[in-house]
Amino acid sequence: MSEENGRIITDKWMKQDFKSFLTKGVQKVFYGKDGDDLEKCKRLEVD
């Protein structure tokens, strides 16, 4: 998944209460095992 697509998906989910929507299972699917990608995702909200 490209960074641009990741940003679009993240922005969409942020509008749908992103943090409460994501489960650990979903995090594994979209962000992999390490939390680094999830932290990158959170930083996109600031951009």
C-alpha positions in Angstrom: 0.0 0.0 0.0 1.4 3.3 -1.0 1.8 6.2 1.5 -0.8 8.2 -0.4 -3.4 5.5 -0.2 -2.6 5.0 3.4 -3.2 8.7 4.1 -6.6 8.6 2.2 -7.7 5.5 4.2 -6.5 7.0 7.5 -8.3 10.3 6.9 -11.5 8.5 6.1 -11.3 6.4 9.2 -10.4 9.4 11.4 -13.8 10.8 10.5 -15.4 7.6 11.7 -13.8 7.6 15.2 -10.7 5.8 14.0 -9.3 4.9 17.4 -12.4 3.2 18.7 -13.0 1.5 15.3 -9.6 -0.3 15.1 -9.2 -3.6 16.8 -5.9 -5.3 17.4 -6.7 -7.7 14.6 -7.4 -4.9 12.1 -4.2 -3.2 13.2 -2.2 -6.4 12.4 -3.8 -6.6 9.0 -3.2 -3.0 8.0 -0.1 -2.0 9.9 1.8 -5.3 10.5 3.2 -6.7 13.7 5.2 -3.7 14.8 3.6 -0.5 16.1 5.9 1.8 14.0 3.5 1.9 11.1 0.6 2.7 13.4 2.5 5.6 14.9 3.2 6.8 11.4 -0.5 6.6 10.7 -1.3 8.7 13.9 1.2 11.3 12.7 -0.5 11.6 9.4 -3.5 13.2 11.3 -1.3 16.2 12.1 -0.2 16.8 8.5 
